[in-house]
């Protein structure tokens, strides 16, 4: 950082200030757990086009292996984080919209609705149909047998 603060004879002051600001942001971020940072990045992406681990590593300016190592040190993996994002999005789409299950499956990047149904059952303990089955008079959805605790 000290080298970056040194004035250069032909420097672009605007570019220098932008790069210094970005460097300071990167220096502050490491206090946040890598799993949280990666989950936030993946969550911000379109569910159907979740970034892969190499794109995510490039975003954070580290190698793919370095990202894997950092996540493993926190007891997580990239695939489990991406799966959590898909699970949260799937539950939200099922409970907050009238979108068909087939359409939700495609929005989440599944090639078939049956694959989404299996994944949803693994995530929540119930089927998408059971999760959407009943609704109270007040408009709140009730998910019989649906354990949201599996979805973080």
Helices and strands as residue ranges (DSSP letters): H 2-5, H 13-29, H 34-44, G 47-49, H 53-60, H 64-73, H 78-96, H 101-107, H 113-124, H 128-132, E 134-135, E 141-142, G 148-150
